[in-house]
Amino acid sequence: MSAYGTVTRAQPATQLAATAWRCTPRAGAPTHLTLHHLTLARAAALPGLLAYLHACFADELERGATYPQEVLPGETYTREQFEGYYFGADVIMGLVGTGGAPAEDGEEVRTDVEQARAGRSWEECVAGVYYVKPNYPGRSSHICNGGFLIPPVQRNKGFGSVLARSFLHYAPRLGYEASVFNLVYVNNIASVKLWEALGFTKAGRIPRAGRLKKADGIGEEYVDAWVFYKQFEPVQQ
């Protein structure tokens, strides 16, 4: 529940096309990711996917370094809570690609999730996910927010930058004109540099915005956060 209540929007009438996005060349690394538009209903039709993503997100909340939600001792972050929060609108999922890289980023591919999965486990093939949903209700619902998640087994492979680039493709096609990230903690240096590189503007700095766990796992500290903003380029019809 936000300061505005529950902020949701109607699901789009049609599913957006899957696309392929190139990864930074690295020895032995995948050449590309395929990106797939999901809603809760579509994800629920894929056996085991929601359970896996719920476990990954619960692990991220336990880390206490990137999202503001806090799971207190003795509490459990339930799958119902996860689905209500993360799948409140649209989700884009990146799968580790097979075969050759696309000629250019955003190239449409005629493959569904199970075809792209190619018999692999979710742990093997899910490179990351992000949600796209309104940051504000009603008259300001044309401005979206995004929340990114990279499973622990897929970190430090450069997938975050691929997902971030694809966000600039999918968010405007979902009907949004701009994006605001409310809380990018200043100690998340990789994210700060990534959004700056993609043309986001620092709209403000919130002092002591998060009570985060320290990197060494011992104790907590208050950390400032940046508010990032970007106006999207109009979608070419």
Buried (B, 14 or more C-beta within 10 A) or exposed (E): EEEEEEBEBEBBEEBBBBBBBBBEEEEEEBBBBBBBBBBBEBBEEBEEBBEBBBBBBBEBBEEBBBBBEEEEEEEEBEBEBBBEBBBBBBBBBBBBBBEEBBEEBBBEBEBBBEBBBBEEEBBEBBBBBBBBBBBBBEEEBBBBBBBBBBBEEBEEBBBBBBBBBBBBBBBBBBBBEBBBBBBBBBBBEEBBEBBEEBEBEEEEEBEEBBEBBEEEEEEEEEBBBBBBBBEBEEEEE
